[in-house]
Amino acid sequence: MSSNETAIVFGVGPGLGWALAKRFANENMRVAAVARDEAKLNSLITPEGSLDIRAYAADVSDSDDVRGIFESVDRDLGEPDLVVFNAGAFQKANVLDIDPVEFERCWRIGCLGGLLVGQAAARRMVKRGRGTIIFTGATAALRGSAGFANLAVPKFGLRALAQSMARELGPQGVHIGFVIIDGQIESERYRHLVDERGEDSLLAPDAIAELYLQLHRQPRSAWSHEMDIRPWSEKF
């Protein structure tokens, strides 16, 4: 399938972020993969030399960094048609023990970063009357569990941001999606859970990436805003 589209994925690591970048590139999009560590990004990209994926380094909580990424991508690949905010930070801690500095760091990356990225993307898309912005959410966006305030607070805020953006920007042609990932994403760290629960008991990154692409491809007459996904074994 041919495509003249440009996609930017913020928060690219070896899991979901990389699966998203690969899926969009396989759709023949020009893809910008963004993370703090450009060297680690390049270690992912190099074996996939046939795909049009470029690495960019940025701190999503820094407005100058985010602005610089969009300006670089505009110049290198063209203005984005699809932007995914997949960045986040989390340090588990009981409420009585939370370090305020760590709490603020998690919020700045997971929520303020969403605003900075969402603003920059929307300013470009509104001018053209089209585009898709997708935010990666989590179960923590719906309920705060014990020990997870550092994650729940940013995710609650990110969900509120996405809802406000959808209501404001949808009529201007910009599709806003919020994907609630309810379950563990497959990785070596959680491989033991597959042995305990059975095959396909964890969320496969490639399967999630396919859903993000489908969200981007939805016709305007039938847009989804909020979607929740989970493996068959997850209780809810």
C-alpha positions in Angstrom: 0.0 0.0 0.0 1.4 3.4 -1.0 1.3 6.3 1.5 2.5 9.9 1.5 1.9 10.2 5.2 4.3 11.1 8.0 4.0 9.7 11.5 5.7 10.6 14.8 5.8 8.3 17.7 6.9 9.8 21.1 8.2 7.3 23.7 9.8 4.6 21.6 11.4 1.7 23.4 11.7 -2.0 22.5 8.0 -2.7 23.3 4.9 -0.9 22.1 6.7 2.2 20.9 8.9 0.2 18.5 6.0 -1.9 17.4 4.1 1.3 16.4 7.0 2.7 14.5 7.5 -0.5 12.5 3.8 -0.9 11.8 3.5 2.6 10.4 6.7 2.2 8.4 5.3 -1.0 7.0 2.3 1.0 5.9 4.9 3.0 3.8 4.7 6.0 6.1 7.7 8.2 6.9 8.2 7.6 10.6 10.0 9.7 13.2 10.8 7.7 16.4 11.4 9.9 19.4 12.9 8.9 22.8 15.4 10.3 25.2 18.3 8.1 24.2 19.0 8.3 20.4 21.7 5.6 20.6 19.2 3.0 21.9 16.8 4.1 19.2 19.4 3.6 16.5 20.1 0.1 17.9 16.5 -0.8 17.1 16.4 0.9 13.7 19.7 -0.4 12.3 18.6 -4.1 11.8 15.4 -2.7 10.1 17.3 -0.8 7.5 14.7 -1.2 4.8 12.1 0.7 6.8 11.8 4.5 6.6 12.3 5.2 10.4 14.5 8.0 11.7 15.6 8.5 15.3 15.2 11.8 17.2 16.1 12.5 20.8 14.0 14.7 23.1 12.6 15.1 26.5 8.8 15.4 26.1 8.5 17.5 29.2 10.7 20.2 27.7 8.8 22.6 25.5 11.9 23.6 23.5 12.7 19.9 22.8 9.2 19.2 21.6 9.1 22.2 19.4 12.5 21.3 18.0 11.3 17.8 17.1 8.3 19.0 15.2 10.4 21.6 13.3 13.0 18.9 12.4 10.3 16.4 11.3 8.6 19.1 9.2 11.9 19.7 7.4 13.0 16.1 7.1 9.8 14.2 6.5 6.9 16.6 6.2 4.2 17.8 8.6 2.7 14.8 10.5 -0.5 13.1 9.6 -0.4 10.8 12.7 1.2 11.5 16.1 1.2 9.1 19.0 2.1 10.1 22.5 3.4 6.9 24.1 5.7 8.4 26.7 5.4 7.9 30.4 7.3 7.5 33.7 6.4 5.6 36.9 7.9 4.9 40.2 5.8 2.7 42.5 5.4 4.2 46.0 2.9 4.3 48.8 1.2 7.7 49.3 3.0 8.2 52.6 6.4 7.7 50.9 6.0 9.5 47.6 8.9 11.8 46.9 7.3 15.1 45.6 10.1 15.5 43.1 9.5 12.1 41.7 5.8 12.7 41.6 6.3 15.9 39.6 8.7 14.1 37.2 6.1 11.4 36.5 3.4 14.1 35.9 5.7 16.2 33.7 6.5 13.3 31.4 3.2 11.6 31.4 0.8 14.5 31.3 2.5 17.8 30.6 4.4 16.0 27.8 1.0 15.0 26.3 -0.1 18.7 26.3 3.2 19.9 24.6 3.1 17.1 22.0 -0.7 17.4 21.5 -0.5 21.2 21.0 2.3 21.1 18.5 0.6 18.3 16.5 -2.8 20.0 16.6 -1.4 23.4 15.4 -0.2 21.7 12.2 -3.3 19.5 11.7 -5.9 22.2 12.2 -4.4 24.2 9.4 -4.9 21.3 7.0 -8.2 20.2 8.5 -7.1 16.6 9.0 -4.8 14.4 11.1 -4.8 11.9 14.0 -3.4 12.2 17.5 -3.4 9.1 19.7 -2.6 9.0 23.4 -1.6 5.8 25.2 -3.5 5.3 28.4 -3.7 2.6 31.0 -6.1 1.1 33.5 -4.6 3.7 35.9 -6.5 6.4 33.8 -9.8 4.9 35.2 -8.9 4.1 38.8 -6.0 4.8 41.1 -4.7 1.7 42.8 -2.7 1.5 46.0 0.9 2.3 45.3 0.2 3.6 41.8 -0.5 7.3 42.4 2.6 8.3 40.5 1.0 6.6 37.4 -2.7 7.3 38.0 -2.4 11.0 38.4 -0.6 11.6 35.1 -2.9 9.1 33.3 -6.1 10.7 34.7 -4.8 14.1 33.5 -3.9 12.7 30.1 -7.3 11.2 29.7 -9.0 14.6 30.6 -6.7 16.3 28.1 -7.6 13.9 25.3 -11.3 14.3 26.0 -11.1 18.1 25.9 -9.0 18.0 22.7 -11.5 15.6 21.0 -14.4 17.9 21.7 -12.5 21.0 20.6 -10.6 19.6 17.6 -12.9 17.0 16.2 -15.1 19.6 14.5 -11.9 21.0 12.9 -11.1 17.6 11.3 -8.6 16.3 13.8 -9.2 12.8 15.2 -8.2 12.4 18.9 -7.9 8.8 20.3 -7.2 7.6 23.8 -6.3 3.9 24.1 -6.7 2.3 27.5 -4.3 -0.6 27.7 -5.7 -2.9 30.4 -3.1 -5.6 31.1 0.6 -6.4 30.8 2.3 -5.8 27.5 4.3 -8.8 26.4 8.0 -8.5 27.1 10.9 -10.6 28.5 10.2 -9.1 31.9 6.7 -10.7 32.0 7.4 -13.8 30.0 6.8 -16.0 33.1 3.1 -14.9 33.1 2.6 -16.6 29.7 3.7 -19.9 31.3 1.3 -19.3 34.2 -1.7 -18.1 32.2 -1.4 -19.6 28.8 -0.7 -18.4 25.2 -1.8 -14.9 24.2 -2.4 -14.1 27.9 -0.3 -10.9 27.5 -0.9 -8.0 25.1 1.2 -8.4 22.0 2.8 -5.1 21.0 2.2 -5.8 17.3 -1.5 -6.5 17.9 -1.8 -3.2 19.8 0.0 -1.4 17.0 -2.5 -2.8 14.5 -5.4 -1.2 16.5 -3.7 2.2 16.5 -3.4 2.0 12.8 -7.1 1.1 12.5 -7.9 4.0 14.7 -6.0 6.3 12.4 -7.8 4.9 9.3 -11.3 5.2 10.6 -13.7 7.3 8.4 -14.8 10.6 9.9 -18.4 9.4 9.9 -17.5 6.7 12.5 -14.7 7.9 14.7 -13.8 6.3 18.0 -12.4 8.4 20.8 -11.7 6.1 23.7 -10.9 2.4 23.2 -10.0 -0.2 25.8 -8.0 -3.3 25.0 -7.0 -6.3 27.0 -6.0 -10.0 26.5 -8.6 -12.7 27.0 -7.2 -13.7 30.4 -7.5 -10.2 32.0 -10.3 -9.7 34.5 -12.2 -6.5 34.3 
